Amino acid sequence: MGIHVIKMPDIGEGIAEVEVVVWHVKPGDVVVEDQILADVMTDKATIEIPSSVAGTVLALGGKAGELMAVGAELIRIEIEGKGNAAPNAPAAVAAVAQSAPIAAAVPEAPPKVATKAAATIEVAAPAKVSKATTVAPMSAARQAGEKPIASPALRRRAWDLGVELQFVHGTGAAGRIVQQDLDDYVARGTQQAVGSQAGNRYRQRHEEEAVPVIGLRRKIAQKMQESKRRIPHFTYVEEIDMTELEALRTNLNTKWAKERGRLTVLPFLMRAMVLALRDFPQINARFDDDAGIVTRYGAVHIGVATQTENGLIVPVVRHAEALDLWGSAAEVTRQADGARSGKASREDLSGSTITLTSLGTLGGIVSTPVINHPEVAIVGVNRMVLRPMIRGGAVVARQMMNLSSSFDHRVVDGMHAAEFIQAIRGYLECPATLFTE
């Protein structure tokens, strides 16, 4: 028998270190060749590290959340025949194997995918307060601070049922919670809770959960902090009468939805941005403040901020200037689906020249979006509401929506930012102008 050491590979792009996001194996596991050992995260994406040999895992080179240098020892595997390393593991690696309980080596992230988004970050979600009192915690199924392993679909079902997965015992591989485990827990909890609902409704709660900021969530935190630290933001808010555009959108969907797909507000807004940017090239730009160079782009690559179960991801709709409404809608859908399923590539997540963000029906009245560094502007969509407005001396009901947009004040003057948003407003309030050159 021999020992084979797999080192952290050189992923390229000048990357010197990566973060271990999740282990898919633990000491004692038998692995086969090409089996995925761990997911590691660069500044761009999450990469799977496969095994080059078959054997038994002896020790892991680091815990989830730790940074590892390229070339550092990732894992030791006992194999048949001669290995490539001495039989005694280094102290650091042995310490990880001994100090970390088996469950700690279990993945804390959702099921792996080939390439995940890097503009967002995986983080253990804080414990949710139970929505129902019919299910009471029975016993801690795992150690404090240890995140239960479950699929996104099961987590959503547990949330709907008001169940905290921290208390559900998992019978699947590596302690993973499966649907039957949840069903059994709900059945037992319901029986226990009969006759005691009134007593539990107002009980004090003292649970605490330490949530490590690792993986994608760490990348998001770093990105937001860097953006706010480096960019002097200023936000401009304008209300827009969307009544005519909504009438047009409804008409187009009635006529063409089956053949071409349904249109949301976003494709119209993207088209308005493309047209407005022709007169404001300084806004369709990226600022390298280290080199002191602003690069203005003819192509409009719009980043569309997308919320996923793991966090915020910004896939890019490239060459929006060359897309019609349905082309923009199809590309937004494709990119959003890729981001939410974790299948977005590095190319899908980089190269945007301006970003569009929307919280849909949760958009509120006003927001202060954070610029996607090194861009210089972000356009934010707030909730559309029916409000009374005065037109021609009469009070009428109109569909109104605010745009809350932030700009880099080092590059974009306040007057130009206001003129840019007013140009977008003009296109949206008179939607026929979106189709005239």
N, C-alpha and C positions, 0 to 999 in steps of 0.2 A: 504493500500500500504506500502511496505517496501523497504529498500535499501540493495542491495547485493553488496559487495565489492569483486572483484576478484584480488588476489595478484599475483605478479610475481612468477611463480612456480619454484621449484628447478629442474633444468634440469639435474642435476647430474654432474659427472666428476669433482667435486670440484669447479664448476663455481660459483663465488660470485656475478657477475654482468653481465648484457647483454645490448646490444644496441637495442633500438626501431628503427627498420628499416622503417616500414610503418604501418599506421593505416588503417584498412578497414572499420572503422565506425567513426562517429562523434557525438557530443552531439545532442540529439534529435532523433537519429535513433532508430528504433524498431528492436531488434535482437531476434533471436530464439536460442534455445538450440543447441549447437555444431556449431554455426556459427563462422567463423574465425573473431577474433577481431583485431589482429595485428600480424605482423611478427617481431620476435626478433632475433638478431644474436649473437651467441657465437663465440669462436675462431675457431670452427669447421664448423658450418653450420647455416643456417637460419631456425628457427623453427616457426611454426604457433601456436598461442595461441587461442584455441576455447573458446566459452562462455559456462559456466556450467548452465546457467539459461536463461529464456526468459524474455524480458522486454524492457525498454526504457533507452538508454544511457544518463546518467546525466553529467558525467565528465570523462576526460581522465587524467591519471596519469603522462603523460610526452609527449613531442613532438618528432617527428621523428628525430633521430640523437642523442638523449639524452641517457645516460647510466643510468640504473636502477638496484638497488640491488635486489637480490633474496629475496622475501618476502615483497617487497615494494608494495604499492597500485597501481595496474595497471589501473583499471577502476571501476566506480560506475554505477550500473544499478538499475533502479526502477522496482520492480517486484510486482506481486500480492501476498498478504499475508505478512508474517513476513520476514524481511531480516536479515542479519547478521551484520549490522552496524548501527550506529547512523545516523539520517537523515541529519545532518549537515556535509557537505564535508569539509575536511581539507583545510586550506587556500591555500596551494600549489596546490592542485588539482583544487580547484575552480578558481584559478588564471589562470591555463592552459586553462580551459574551457572558461573563459571570454576573455582572451587576444588573444587567437588563433582564427583567423577567420575560418569559417567553411571549407573553401578550404584548410587551413593549415593542417586539420586533414585528408585530402584525401591522399591516397597512392601516393608516388612519384616514386614508383618502378614499373617495369613491372608486369604483372599478377602474382599472388602468385602461388607457388608450394609447395608440401609437404616438400621437403628438398632441399635446394639450396647449391651451393658450397661456402666454406668459404675461400678458398685460394684466391678468388677474391672478389671484393667488388662493391656493387651497388652505383653508383654516378650519379647525374644529369649530363647528357652530356652537354658540352658547346654548346652554340647556334652556329649552322652551318651557314656559309655565304651562302646566296641564290645562287644557280647555275643559275637560270633564272631570268630575269627581268620582265617577263610577269605577275608575281604575286607580288603585292605590299602590305605591311602591311596596313590593313584597320583601325583597332583600337585594342588596347591592350585588349585581352579577359580575362586577369587575372592580378593580382598584380605583380609588379616587383619582380623577384627572385623566383616566384612560378612556379614550373615545370608543364607543361601540362601533363595530364594523357592520355596515348594512348598505344595501343598494339605495340609490336615490329614490326609486319608486317606493321602497319599503319605508324610507324616512318620511316621505310625503304621506303615506297611509297612516303611519304612527302619529304624525302631527294632526291629521284629521281626526284621529281617535282620541287625541289628548294623552298619548302615552309617551313617557320619557324613556328612550331606548337604553339609558344608562342602567335601568333596573331589569331589562329583559335579558335572560340567559340565552346565549346563542349556541346552537347545536351544529352549525355548519362548519366548514373547514376553517381552521384557525380561529374558532369562536365567532364566526360570522352569524349574524341573526338572519334567519330565513322566515318566510311568511308563516309557517306553522308555529314557530316560536312566538311570533306576535299574536297569532290566534289563541294559543294556549295561555299566554299571559293575560290577554283581555278576558278570557273565560274565567280564569282563576280570580283576577282582580275584581270582576263584576260580582262574583259570589261573595268575596270578602267585604265588598262595599255596601251590600244590602243592609239597610237599617242604620247606616252610619254616615250617610251623605250630609245630613245637617251638621253633624259634629265636625266633619272635615272641611266644610265649605269655608270657614273663617279661621282655620288653624294657622298658626304661625309657621313660617318656613325658614329654615336656617341652612339650606344647601349652599355650597360654594363650589365653583368649578374653575380651576386654573386652565385657561385656554392658551396654549403656545401659539404664537404668531409665526407660522412656518409656511413653507411652500408658496403657493400662489398668493395667499393673503399677505405674506411678508413682502412679496414683490409689489403688490398693490400699495402697501403702506409706504414702501421706499419710493415708489413712483410719485405718489401724491405729495409726500414730504419734499421730494426734490423739486417738484413743480412749484409748490407754494414758496419754497425757499429761494428759488432762482428767478421766478417770474413775478414782477409787480402787477398783480391782477387788477383790472377794474371791470365792473359789470354794468351793462346797459340793458334796461328792460323796456319793452314796447308792447302795447296791446294791438292786436290785429283782428279785424273783422273778417271772419272766415265763412260768412254766410254764403256768398256766391261760390266760393271754392267748394264748400260742402255740397251745394246743389249740383255742381258739375261732377264732383266725385261720385255722388249717388247715381247720377245719370249714367256715367261711364260704367260703373259697376253693374247697373241693371242691364246694360246692353252687352258688355263684353266680359263679365266676370267668368263665365263658363269657358270661354275660348282663351282668354288671356290672363285670368287670375284677378283677384280683388285688389283694389288700390287702397292703401291707407293714406294718411296725410304726408308721411315721410317722403314718398317720391316727388310730390309737388314741391315740398320744401327743398329737397335736394336740387330740383330743377331751378328753383328761384335762387338758390345759393350759387349755382353755376353761372347763371346770367349776371347776378350782382357782382361776382368776383371779377368779371371782365373789366369793370371800372375801378376795382380796388385790389390790384395784384399784390400789394403789400400785406394783405390779409391771408391770401393763399400762399403761405410761406412757412419756412422753418428757420429758427434763429439759433445758430451755433454761437452761444455767447462766449465760449472759451476762445474761439478764433475771431470773434467779432464780425461774423459774416451772416447776413440774411440772404437765404436762397429763395427766390420767388419762382413759382412753378406755373407753367401753362396748363399742364394736366391738373385736373381736380380729383384728388384721391380722398374720398370722404370716409373718415373713420366713424363707424356707427356704434356708439357705446351700447353694449348688450349685457344685461344682467343674467348670470348663470347661477347654478346651485353653488358653485365654488367661489363666485365673486364677479367683479366687473371685468369684461373683456371688450376690446375694441377691434373687431375685424374691419377690414378696409374694402370699400367699394371702389375699385380702381376705374379711372377714366369715366367719372360720372358725366363729364361733358359730352360723351359720345353715346349716352344711354337715353332712351325715351322713358316715359313714365312706367311702362310695364317692364322694360329692361331693368330699371332701377329697383322696382318692387321685387322682381325675381332674384336679383343679386343680393338685396337686403335679406330676403328670406333664406337664400342659400348660405350666406355668411352667418346669419344668426343661428341657423340649425347646426352649422359646423361648430360654432362656439359653444352652444349648449350641450352638444353631444361629445365635446372634447376632441373633435377631429379636425379642428382648424390647424392649418400648417403655419410655419413661420412666415411665409410670404403673405398669408391671409391676415397676419397680425402686425404688419410693419409697413412703413412707407406712406402713411396718411399725411395729407397737407393741411387738413382742417377737420374738426370733429363735430358730429351732430349727436346730441344726447336727448333722450326723452324718457320720462317715467310714465307715459301713457295717462291712464285715468288717475294715477297717483301723483301727477305732475305738480299739483299745488298751484298757487297763484304766482309765486316768484321763487326762483332758485339762484344760487351763485355757483355755477359749474366751474370745476377746476380744469384749466387748460392742460391738454395732453402734450407735455413737453417732448420735443422742442418746437411744437407748433406755436402759433401766436394767437389763435382764436378758437373758440368753441361756441356753438350755437345750441341753446337749450330750449326745449319745447315744454311748455306748461299745459295744464289741463284746459280743454275746451269746454266752455259753459255757455248756456243760454242766459243772456243778460238783457235788461231793458236799456235801450240806447235812444238818444234823441236824433232823429233824422228828419229834416225838413220841418222842424218845429213840432213833430209828433213823437210820442214815445212808442218805440217798436221793439220787438224781441229780435235779438241778433246773436249769432254764434260767435263768441269772442274767445280769443286765445292770446296768452302772453308769450313772447320770446324773451328769455333771460340769457344773455350772451356775455361771455367774458373775453377780454383781450389783453395782450401783453403791451403794457403802456410804454415799454421801451421802443417798440416798433410801430405800434398803431396809435395814432393820436385820437383823442376823444371825439373830435368832429368827424373824422373819417369812419370811426366805428359807428357813430350815430347815422351817418349817411348810408353806410352799408346796410344796416338793419332797416332803414327807411326804404331803401331800394327793394329789399326782400318783401317788405310790407306792401309796396306798390304792386309787385308781381302777384302776391297772394290775394290781395283784395280785388284785383282785376285779373282773374286767372287767364283770360284770353291772351294777355301779353306774354304768358309763358310759352306760347306757341308761335310768336312772331319774332322775327330777327330784325 
